[in-house]
């Protein structure tokens, strides 16, 4: 019974003597009156969207992921997983391992991936890593930036209604002053919205830093984004099948990564 649960509502939306900090999203939810909450906002929303209910489910259900790939096959044109990092809602690392590709590495793409030959000495086989990672992602809402690249590297399809791609959310672009339909880079969004510099230097990206940054961006627009999704996504079927079309456009090539763009 929901009424028997400790009731929560968003600070700044009716909570006596409270205020919302910019960028906190659902993290600003604080305890309020048990059993009956007088806040109209809570009463008029469906349980699936009610922030009081979402607050109880949030922490364990959200993770952010980022993968680094190397090139295999002829000319190193095939992207294969070489490192995967997963962080929780608070940005704490729950998984970070180097992964040995199934084919010999032809191009380490160190300038972008940060991967070198020495990292492969401690790497685990792809299939072992895949099993460990998918166990973490199961039943989670997974956040990522251009996340189809990560899922493709994992050879995995995640349900669309449980996927949050920060490269495809107009709210972030609007807040950053970037055209809504533009494909803003993670680096650019971090600079404009979080006032932090990532992916700097010549040693490559850090998948941990990128995953943490992605989660920060998600939390910045979490409430608004979830409200928008709740009204736009169709009801989830008992046996959901992810839309694979969005994962088939592999843009993870050095030429693209080298362009700071927006």
Number of C-alpha atoms within 10 A of each C-alpha: 4 10 10 9 13 16 21 24 26 26 22 14 15 17 20 9 7 14 14 17 11 9 17 16 20 22 20 17 23 16 14 20 13 12 13 13 19 13 16 10 15 21 13 10 12 11 13 12 17 18 24 27 19 18 19 14 11 14 14 12 15 21 27 33 28 27 28 27 27 28 24 20 14 9 9 17 15 18 22 27 25 30 28 25 23 27 24 21 20 16 18 13 18 14 15 18 17 22 25 24 23 13 11 13 20 15 20 18 19 18 16 23 22 20 23 16 10 8 15 17 11 11 16 17 15 20 14 11 22 18 11 12 20 14 11 14 18 12 13 18 19 25 27 29 25 23 24 23 23 24 20 19 23 20 12 15 16 23 19 18 18 17 18 26 18 25 20 17 17 18 17 22 22 12 14 18 12 18 12 16 12 13 17 24 18 22 19 20 25 19 14 16 17 15 10 12 12 16 16 11 9 10 14 16 20 22 21 24 17 25 28 27 24 29 27 22 22 24 19 22 20 20 18 13 18 16 14 11 13 15 10 9 10 9 9 12 7 6 7 11 13 16 12 16 8 15 20 11 11 15 13 20 17 15 8 10 14 10 9 11 12 13
